[in-house]
Amino acid sequence: MSSSLAGVQDNTIEDPTTRPTLVLGQNDFASVTDKVCRIAERGGATRAWKIAFTASVATTLMLFGMIVYLISTGVGVWGNNNPVGWAWPIVNFVFWVGIGHAGTLISAILYLFRQRWRTSINRFAEAMTIFAVICALVFPGIHVGRPWLAWWLFPLPYPQNMWPNFRSPLLWDVFAVGTYFTVSLLFWYVGLIPDIATIRDRATTKIRRVLYGFFALGWRGSHRHWHRYEVAYMILAALATPLVLSVHSVVSFDFATSQLPGWHTTIFPPYFVAGAIFSGFAMVLTLMIPCRTIFGMQDLVTMRHLENMCRILLATGMMVGYAYSIEFFIAWYSGNPYEGFTFLNRAFGPYAWAYWIMVSCNVVAPQFFWFKKIRTTPWMMVVVAIFVNIGMWFERFVITVTSLSRDFLPSSWAYFKPTTIDILTFTGSFGLFFSLFLLFCRFLPVVAISEVKAVMPQAHPHHHDDHQAHAEEARA
């Protein structure tokens, strides 16, 4: 199976001997398969997994309870007021959509650019994308106020000839995020097929053989199967790549197409995309480092993978910091007193505490990755990544709430305070996310087995032999 894949990719991937190996230890194809499959093949879940899953499911049930309470009582249970009509639901929606961006970037763009180091981390990132978008879609559904009429968003035949308003960026969101979810799900599933077939072939019980066999779609690892897999994967990668740029750009249009100072700016699309990649990579690090330790996959997810991700976090963090400074420059250069007041109000007004948390977490914290010691110490990476995730949530909060709370008329200014329902609903979305992620870790291969094998020296024997000969010649 792996040799066939290596044969398909060998002409397009860089010489593996020119960079440090991506798989450490004395691993061969069989040991890689065993290492990844044994996680899903374990007879019973570990105690730690059961405790984590029970806590996540309980938190998820709290989310559903809050949604039922909201629908039965009304949106007055939230802290929204006049003029802050948009608050936590939209903040949480943009936050979760951003979290889902790293998966498509790692899977699609790095695949098209033949970045070999993506192979051990892409499955984590792809799964995280799917689960984050599911969490994101919860919030617009409940924010409309009448979720039982959500079908009005779709252009369905209607007896009164009423059609959705396609000039509304909120409707653009529906189609952009829906398309992103569909393509990401297909991309994730197609990549899983060879590995699901591997687990099917190793299954020891009939029910596992039937279930994994059903989802493997009859995969037999023939040359024809590998060829069609490569073509389908390439097409999906090409489709997903523009979505990385377009989806969060469309989400930013919710704000940028308005006339409100602090929102009405053309920098939002690239600024939101950089921020989404930033927060997405931070979440991948936050999840992957503990999983790497718990499942004993240090040989497959190496320090080189983690260092590269830290570098990307550093680069995108500086992009986000640049965007913050440009916003202030534009507000000053425009000469618009309302725009200038909005940004001074963000930094020194009643929400100054939120603004400086955002700056500290998003601009200052990533600068620690200039130091190799921090880039190569897993627990330090997790600490910085968690700070980045906190900062990116506060970024969306600052953009949404500070601009609305003090608009054009001082007589209508109001301070937004979240209610317990707001907080519990947001906390519950994390329960949904972690429940899905724990199920993924328990029943599916968390590392792309076939892709990891394709970058091992054994998949390129002629390169490997040449490299050994050069090394022996150098020693002589």
N, C-alpha and C positions, 0 to 999 in steps of 0.2 A: 504493500500500500504506500508506504513512505517513499520507497525508491521510485515508484511511478510519479509521485508528486515532485520529487526532486528532479526527475528527468524533464518534467514539463517546465519547471521554473529555472533550470540551471543556466539557460542562455540569457536570462534577464536579471539575475541577481549578481551583485558584486562578488568578487573573489573572497571567500570566507577566511582565507589565510591572512588577509591584509589588516584585519581587526581582531581584537581579543575575542576568544570564543564566547558564545552566548549561552552555552550549556557547560556547567562546571562538573568536576568529579569524573569518575570512570563510568560515565553513562553511555549506553548504546540504545538502539531503537527499543529493545524489549524492556529495559529498565525505565525508560521514559514512559512507555505505555503503562507499566505496572504502577509507577509513582503517581500518575494522574488518575488512572482508573480505580485504584484502591480506595480513593476518597468516596466515590459514588457507589462502590461495591461493598462497602462496609456493612456487615450484617445488621447492626443496630446503631442508632445515633449515639454519639457520646453524651455524657452528662452535660458538658458545657454547651453543646449544641441545643440540647433540650431546654436548658435554662434560658438561653438566648432566644430561642424560638418562642417559648411560652411568654416571655416578656414582650416580644415584638407583636405577637398575636393579641395579647391583652391591650397593648397600645393601639393596635389597629381597630379593635372593637370599640375603643374609646373614640376614635375618629368617626366611625359609623354612628355611634351614639350621639356625637355632637352634630353630625349632619342631620339625623332624624329630628333632634331637638330644634335645630335651625329651621327646618322645613315646617315643622308643626307649630312653631312659635312666631317666626319671622326674623328678618335681618336686623331688627332692633336689638337682638341679643349680642350683636357685635358692637365694637366701640365706634363705628363709623358715625360721623356727625356732618353737619353742614358748616364748612364746605368740604370736609374730608370724606367724600363719598366713596373714594377708592382707598383701601387701606391694606390690611394684612392679606386678604385673599389674592389680590393682584401681586403684592410683594412676593408671596409664596409661590405663585404661578411662575413668575419670571425667574425666581431662584431655582426652582426644580427644572425648568427648561434649560437653564444654564448648566446645571449639574450634568445633564444628559449630553452636553456637547463634546466632551472629551472622547466618548466612545466612538463616535463617527469620525472624529479627527484621527484617532489612533488607527482605527480599522481601515478607513477609506483613503484619506490623504497620504498617510505614511505608507500604506500599501502601494498606492500608485507611484510614490517616489522611491519605492523599493528600500525602505528603511527596515533592515533586518531585525533590529532590536525590538520592534513592535510585537514579535511573534508570541512572546510569553505573557504579555499583558493585555493583548487585544480582547480576549474572551471576557476578562473582568470588566473591561471598559464597555464592551458592547452590551453585556447584561445590565450593567449599571445604567446605560442609556435607556433601555426599555423600561426599567423599573422607575427611573426618575420621571420619564414622560408620563407614565401612568399616574404617578403622584401629582404631576403638574396639571393633568386634565381634570382632576377632581375639583380644583378651585374655580375655574371659569364656570363649571357646571352649577356650583352652588352660589356663585356670585351674581348670577343673572336674577336672583330673587324668586323666580318662578321656574325651578328646574324641570317641572313636568311639561313646560313648553319649549324645552331646548331644541326640539325638532324643528322649530321655526327657523333655525339657523341654516337649514339645508334647503336647497332650491327644489322643493317637492311641489307637484301640482296641488293647487289650493283653490277651493271653489270661489273665494272672494277675490281672486287675482292679486293677492298680496305676496310680494317676493322679498327675499332678504335684501338689505341695503348693502350692495357690494362696494359702496364708497366708504364703508366703515372699516377701519383697521382691525376692529374686534372680530369682524367676520373673516378678514384675511388670516387672523390667528388660527381660526378653526381649520382652514384648509392647509395652512403652512405646517402647523403642528401635527395635524392628521397625516399629511404626506410624509413628514419626517418620521413619525412613529411607524408607519407602514413600511417604508424603505428600510429603516433600522431593524425592524423585526425580521424582515426577509433576509437582510444581510447577516444578522446574527444566526438565524436558523440554517441558512445555506452553509455557513461555516461550520455549524455543529454536525451536519449530516455524517461526514466520515468518522467523526469521533463517537457519535451515537452508535454507528454500525460496529465500531470496535467493542463498545460495551455490550452490544447485543451478542456478538460472537463469543464473548467471555462470560455471558450470563449463566448462572447455575440453577435458576428457577424458571419455570415455564412462564409465569406472569411477567417477569423481567424480560424474558426473551420476546414475548408477544408485544409488550409495550414499547421497548426500545426498537424492536423490529418494525413496528408500525411507523414510528417517527423517523426511522432510517430510510424510508421510502424505497426499500429494495436495493440498497447500496451493496455492491459486491466488489468494489475496488478495481474494476476492469479499466483498461486504458481509455475506453470510450467514456466511462463514468468520470474519470479524472479530467478528461478533456472538457466535458460539458460542465463539470464543476468549476474549472478554471475560467471558462468563458462567462458563466453565470456570475461568478464572484467578481470578475473584472467589470461586468456591466453594472452590477449593483454598487460597486465602489465608485464608478464613474457617475452614477445617479446620486449617490449619497454626498459626494464631494461638494457640489454647489449648494446642497441643503445646509451644510455647516455654516456657510456664509449667509444664506437667504433666510433661514428660520429665525435666528435671533435678530436679524435686521428687521424682519416683519414684526416681531414682538416689540422692537424698539419704536416702530411706527405708532403703536398705541399712544406713546407719549409725544413723539416728534411731530406728528401731524396736527397736534393741538396748538392753541394760541397762548397757552399758559407759560409765563416766564419760568425758565428752568427746565422746561420740556421742549419748547419749540426751537430745536437746534439740529443742524445737519450732521453733527459729530456722533449722534447716537448710534446709527447702524454699525460702523466699525468699532466704536467704543463698547457696545453691548456684545459684539462677537468676541472681542479680545477678553472681556470680562467673563464670558461664558466658558471659553477655553480654559481660562485661569481657574475658575471655580471647579470645572469638571476634572481637570488634572489633580487638583487638591483632593477631591473626593476619591479619585482612583487611588492616590497614595494612601489616604486614610483607611480605605478598605483593604487594599492589596497587601500592605506591610503586615498587619496582624494575620491575614490568611496565609501569607507566605510562611510565617513562623509556625502557626498552628498545624498546617498540613505538611510541614517539612519540605518545602519546595525551594529552598535556598539555591539548589543547583540549577533550577530552571528560571526562576525570577532572581537574577543576579544583581550585584551592586551596580553593574553597568546600566541595567534597566532603570534602577532607581535614580542614579545620578543623572541620566538623560532627562528623566521626568522633572527632577529638581531644576535643571537648567531651563526647561521650558516654562516652569513656574516662575523662575526669576525673570525670564524675558517677557512673559505676558504680564507679570506684576509691574514691570517698568512701563509697559504700554498703558496699563490702566492708570498708573501714576501720572504719565504724560497727559492722558485724557483729562484727569482732574485739573491739572494746571492749565490746559488749553481752555477748559470751560470758564475759568476765571478770566483768562486773557480775552476770550470772546465777549464776555459780559462787560469788561472794561472798554474794549476796542469798539464795541457797537455804540457806545454812548447812550444806551437805553437805560434810563434810571430804574425801571422796573426789573430789568434783567440783572443789573448791578446789585440792587437791593436783595434779590432772591439768593444770590450766592454769598453775600455778606451775612444774610440771615441764616444760611446753612451752617456757616463756620462759627458764627458768634451769637446766633439767636437761641430760642428755647430748645432747639434740637441739636445744639452744638456738641453735646455729649455723644450723640449718635454719629455725627460727622467725624469726630476725632477718633472714635472707635474704628470707623471705616478706614480712615487714612492710616492709622497705626497698624491695622491687620493686613491691609492690602498693599501698602507701599513700604512700610518699615519692615514688617515680618519677613517677606521674601528676600530681603537683602542679606539675611543670614546665610543664604545659599551661595554667596560668594566664597564662603569658607568650606574647604574640602572636608574638614572634620564633620561639619553638620550635614553635608551632602552624602556622607558615607556612614552616618549613625542613624539607624532606622527610627529609634524612638524620637530623636530630634526632628526628623522629617515629618513624623506624624503630628508632633506639636505644632510645627509651622503650618502644616496643611490644615489642621483644625482651626487655627487662627485665621487662615485665608477663607475658609468656609464661613466662619462667623462674620468676617469683614464683608464678604460678598452679599450676605443676607442684609447687612446694614446698608450696603450701597443701594440696594433696591428700595429699602425703607426710606433712606434719605431722599432719593429721587422722587418717590411717590408722595410721601407725607409732608415733607417740608415745603414743597411747591404748592400743595393744596391748602395747607393750614393757614398760609398767609398769602392770599391772592390779591387782586386789584383793590378791593374795598376793605379798609381796616375795620369797618363796622361788622364785617362778617368773619373776622379771624377767629379761629378756635383751635384748641390744643387737643390732639388726638391721644387717647389712652386706650390701649387694648383691654378687652375684658377677659375674664377667665375662659370664656368660650373660644375667643380668638387664639389664646395660647394653647389650649388643649387640642384644638383642631390642627394647629400647626405641628404640635408634638405628635399627634396621631398619624400625620403623614409620614413621619420618620418610622413609625411602627410598620406601616404598610410597606415602605421601601425595604426595611431590614427583614421583614417576613419573606418577601419575594427573593431577596438576595440569599437568605439562609437556605431556602428551598433549592435555589440554583446550586449553591455550594454542596448541598447534600445529594442531589440526584443527577447532576450533569457535570461533565468534565470542565473544570475551572480554567484549564490551560488548553490551547489548541494543539492537540497532540501531533497532528499531521504537519502543521506549520513549523512546530519546533523541530521535528525530525528533518525537515527540509533545510534547516540552517546548520545542522550538525555536520562536522567534518566527514562522518561516514556517508552522508548523502552526496559528497563530492570527492570520491576516492582519488581521482587523478590530481585534483588540487592538493589533497591531503598528502599524497605521496611526494609531489613536487616540493611541498613545504618541508616535509621531513628530510628530503635529500638536501635542500638548501641549508637546513639547520645542521645536519651532519657535516656538510662541507665547511660551514662556518666554524664549527668546533674543531675540525681538522686543521 
